[in-house]
Amino acid sequence: MDNTYEPEVVNEHVAAEIIGVSVKWLRNNRRSPSAPPFCKIGSRIRYRPESLRTWVRQQEVVNG
């Protein structure tokens, strides 16, 4: 049995670490269509780890 726990959502600091960018980059590009999707829970911005990993895979450039 796998006992690893992954939260449903993470804050921008953890999100930045997951995708390898700065928190400043996430903040500055949040509304850009090329940025990873986020959730707004009340006034808080959160990211789903699964969505972050999907976003990273979509950034792959083949024969670029």
Residue frames as a rotation matrix with the C-alpha (Angstrom) as fourth column:
MET 1
0.576 0.817 0.000 0.00
0.817 -0.576 0.000 0.00
0.000 0.000 -1.000 0.00
ASP 2
-0.359 -0.668 0.652 1.27
0.654 -0.679 -0.335 3.44
0.666 0.306 0.680 -0.95
ASN 3
0.206 0.417 -0.885 1.13
0.958 -0.269 0.097 5.78
-0.198 -0.868 -0.456 2.03
THR 4
-0.853 -0.518 0.061 2.09
0.518 -0.828 0.213 8.95
-0.060 0.214 0.975 0.17
TYR 5
0.200 0.904 -0.378 -0.32
0.776 -0.382 -0.501 11.80
-0.598 -0.193 -0.778 0.62
GLU 6
-0.818 -0.354 0.453 -0.80
0.558 -0.679 0.477 14.43
0.139 0.643 0.753 -2.02
PRO 7
-0.483 0.672 -0.561 -3.03
0.173 -0.555 -0.814 17.37
-0.858 -0.490 0.151 -1.19
GLU 8
0.300 0.712 0.635 -5.86
0.847 0.108 -0.520 18.21
-0.439 0.694 -0.571 -3.57
VAL 9
0.796 -0.079 0.600 -4.53
0.289 -0.821 -0.492 21.77
0.531 0.565 -0.631 -3.95
VAL 10
0.049 -0.850 -0.525 -1.26
0.989 -0.032 0.143 23.54
-0.138 -0.526 0.839 -3.11
ASN 11
0.664 0.133 -0.736 -0.28
0.204 -0.979 0.007 27.16
-0.720 -0.155 -0.677 -2.62
GLU 12
0.967 -0.224 -0.125 1.75
-0.205 -0.380 -0.902 29.16
0.154 0.897 -0.413 -5.13
HIS 13
0.199 -0.947 0.254 5.05
-0.951 -0.124 0.284 28.46
-0.237 -0.298 -0.925 -3.38
VAL 14
-0.116 -0.158 0.981 4.63
-0.127 0.982 0.143 24.70
-0.985 -0.108 -0.134 -3.69
ALA 15
0.812 0.481 0.331 3.24
0.274 0.186 -0.943 25.07
-0.515 0.857 0.019 -7.22
ALA 16
0.733 -0.599 -0.322 6.29
-0.678 -0.607 -0.414 27.07
0.053 0.522 -0.851 -8.29
GLU 17
-0.192 -0.821 0.538 8.56
-0.789 0.455 0.412 24.38
-0.583 -0.346 -0.735 -6.90
ILE 18
0.236 0.367 0.900 6.64
0.139 0.904 -0.405 21.62
-0.962 0.220 0.162 -8.68
ILE 19
0.865 0.208 0.457 6.96
0.460 0.039 -0.887 23.25
-0.202 0.977 -0.062 -12.11
GLY 20
0.025 -0.999 0.039 10.36
0.956 0.035 0.292 24.86
-0.293 0.030 0.956 -11.62
VAL 21
-0.034 -0.024 0.999 9.48
0.492 -0.871 -0.004 28.55
0.870 0.492 0.042 -11.86
SER 22
-0.953 -0.291 -0.080 9.49
0.223 -0.500 -0.837 31.40
0.203 -0.815 0.542 -9.38
VAL 23
-0.217 0.886 -0.409 6.46
0.837 -0.046 -0.545 32.52
-0.502 -0.461 -0.732 -7.41
LYS 24
-0.318 0.030 -0.948 6.91
-0.193 -0.981 0.034 35.89
-0.928 0.193 0.318 -9.12
TRP 25
-0.959 -0.034 -0.282 6.57
-0.284 0.160 0.945 34.21
0.013 0.987 -0.163 -12.53
LEU 26
-0.605 0.790 -0.101 3.33
0.787 0.613 0.077 32.51
0.122 -0.033 -0.992 -11.43
ARG 27
-0.084 0.579 -0.811 1.94
0.580 -0.633 -0.512 35.80
-0.810 -0.513 -0.283 -10.11
ASN 28
-0.475 -0.190 -0.859 2.92
-0.399 -0.824 0.403 37.79
-0.784 0.534 0.315 -13.19
ASN 29
-0.866 0.046 -0.497 1.58
-0.465 0.290 0.836 35.21
0.183 0.956 -0.230 -15.64
ARG 30
-0.748 0.572 0.335 -1.49
0.076 0.576 -0.814 33.94
-0.659 -0.584 -0.475 -13.79
ARG 31
0.242 0.926 -0.291 -3.96
-0.201 -0.245 -0.948 35.43
-0.949 0.288 0.127 -16.30
SER 32
-0.358 -0.450 -0.819 -1.92
-0.895 -0.086 0.438 34.42
-0.267 0.889 -0.371 -19.34
PRO 33
0.723 0.659 -0.207 -3.39
-0.690 0.680 -0.248 31.61
-0.022 0.322 0.946 -21.45
SER 34
0.289 -0.695 -0.659 0.06
-0.293 0.591 -0.752 30.01
0.911 0.410 -0.033 -21.47
ALA 35
-0.546 -0.456 0.702 0.24
-0.783 -0.019 -0.622 29.74
0.297 -0.890 -0.347 -17.65
PRO 36
-0.870 0.228 -0.437 -0.91
0.297 0.950 -0.096 26.71
0.394 -0.213 -0.894 -15.66
PRO 37
0.046 0.968 0.245 -4.55
0.045 -0.247 0.968 26.68
0.998 -0.034 -0.055 -14.54
PHE 38
-0.948 -0.316 0.044 -5.38
-0.012 -0.103 -0.995 27.70
0.319 -0.943 0.094 -10.98
CYS 39
-0.015 0.934 -0.358 -8.28
0.796 0.228 0.561 27.55
0.605 -0.276 -0.747 -8.55
LYS 40
-0.653 -0.081 0.753 -9.59
-0.320 -0.872 -0.370 30.48
0.687 -0.483 0.543 -6.59
ILE 41
-0.082 0.556 -0.827 -10.92
0.767 0.566 0.304 29.39
0.637 -0.609 -0.472 -3.22
GLY 42
0.602 0.300 -0.740 -12.32
0.677 -0.684 0.273 32.45
-0.424 -0.665 -0.614 -1.54
SER 43
0.887 -0.359 -0.289 -9.57
-0.431 -0.869 -0.245 35.00
-0.163 0.342 -0.926 -1.95
ARG 44
0.108 -0.898 0.427 -6.84
-0.420 0.348 0.838 32.35
-0.901 -0.270 -0.340 -2.07
ILE 45
0.431 -0.116 -0.895 -5.11
-0.874 0.192 -0.446 31.13
0.223 0.975 -0.019 -5.21
ARG 46
0.105 -0.356 0.929 -4.38
-0.459 0.811 0.363 27.41
-0.882 -0.464 -0.078 -5.28
TYR 47
-0.120 -0.237 -0.964 -3.07
-0.974 0.215 0.068 24.96
0.191 0.947 -0.257 -7.85
ARG 48
0.840 0.374 0.393 -3.93
-0.425 0.904 0.047 21.30
-0.338 -0.206 0.918 -8.38
PRO 49
-0.110 -0.967 0.232 -0.70
-0.507 0.255 0.823 19.21
-0.855 -0.027 -0.518 -8.55
GLU 50
-0.028 0.173 0.985 -2.24
0.609 0.784 -0.120 16.99
-0.793 0.596 -0.128 -11.24
SER 51
0.901 0.402 0.162 -3.00
0.383 -0.564 -0.732 20.05
-0.203 0.722 -0.662 -13.40
LEU 52
0.551 -0.777 -0.303 0.55
-0.646 -0.628 0.435 21.35
-0.528 -0.043 -0.848 -12.90
ARG 53
-0.313 -0.679 0.664 2.06
-0.064 0.712 0.699 18.07
-0.947 0.177 -0.267 -14.10
THR 54
0.331 0.515 0.790 -0.27
0.793 0.303 -0.529 18.03
-0.512 0.802 -0.308 -17.11
TRP 55
0.958 0.028 -0.286 0.69
-0.082 -0.927 -0.365 21.62
-0.276 0.373 -0.886 -17.91
VAL 56
0.092 -0.995 -0.039 4.41
-0.600 -0.087 0.795 20.76
-0.794 -0.050 -0.605 -17.78
ARG 57
-0.268 -0.155 0.951 3.88
0.465 0.844 0.269 17.84
-0.844 0.514 -0.154 -20.19
GLN 58
0.661 0.622 0.420 2.06
0.676 -0.251 -0.693 20.17
-0.326 0.742 -0.586 -22.57
GLN 59
0.746 -0.436 -0.503 5.06
-0.413 -0.896 0.165 22.52
-0.523 0.084 -0.848 -22.64
GLU 60
0.032 -0.777 0.628 7.26
0.291 0.609 0.738 19.90
-0.956 0.159 0.246 -24.28
VAL 61
0.481 0.001 -0.877 8.72
-0.746 -0.524 -0.410 21.04
-0.460 0.851 -0.251 -27.57
VAL 62
0.352 -0.321 0.879 9.48
0.393 0.903 0.172 18.34
-0.849 0.285 0.445 -30.11
ASN 63
-0.048 -0.490 0.871 11.91
0.998 0.020 0.066 19.17
-0.050 0.872 0.487 -32.90
GLY 64
0.838 0.443 -0.320 11.93
0.477 -0.878 0.033 22.78
-0.266 -0.181 -0.947 -31.73
